[in-house]
Amino acid sequence: MKILAIEKEMPGASPDAFTQRILEEEAARAWALYQEGVIRELYFRPDRREAVLVLEAAGVDEARAALATLPLARERLIEFEIIPLAAYPGFERLFSRRK
């Protein structure tokens, strides 16, 4: 299942907590999840300091568990809005009229 995950900074997270060390650990863990096929796409919004990820997981719980392994999430500096995605069903309307 495809899952969209939108990063949100936790309220009260201090900018000083985002150290070079933890950001490097975050990048390394994201790379590992990418290599495992969990993270399929990873973007950074240019209008905000937020990442947007497309994941492949059995479901929301599996996606949530994988994201919890990211150092910034583990340290409660960020959280994710997790949105399960399904194929667009609207194309069926194009063909159902022609029967």
Rosetta blueprint (number, residue, H / E / L):
1 M L
2 K E
3 I E
4 L E
5 A E
6 I E
7 E E
8 K E
9 E E
10 M L
11 P L
12 G L
13 A L
14 S L
15 P H
16 D H
17 A H
18 F L
19 T L
20 Q H
21 R H
22 I H
23 L H
24 E H
25 E H
26 E H
27 A H
28 A H
29 R H
30 A H
31 W H
32 A H
33 L H
34 Y H
35 Q H
36 E L
37 G L
38 V L
39 I E
40 R E
41 E E
42 L E
43 Y E
44 F E
45 R L
46 P L
47 D L
48 R L
49 R L
50 E L
51 A E
52 V E
53 L E
54 V E
55 L E
56 E E
57 A L
58 A L
59 G L
60 V H
61 D H
62 E H
63 A H
64 R H
65 A H
66 A H
67 L H
68 A L
69 T L
70 L L
71 P H
72 L H
73 A H
74 R H
75 E L
76 R L
77 L L
78 I E
79 E E
80 F E
81 E E
82 I E
83 I E
84 P E
85 L L
86 A L
87 A L
88 Y L
89 P L
90 G L
91 F L
92 E H
93 R H
94 L H
95 F H
96 S H
97 R L
98 R L
99 K L
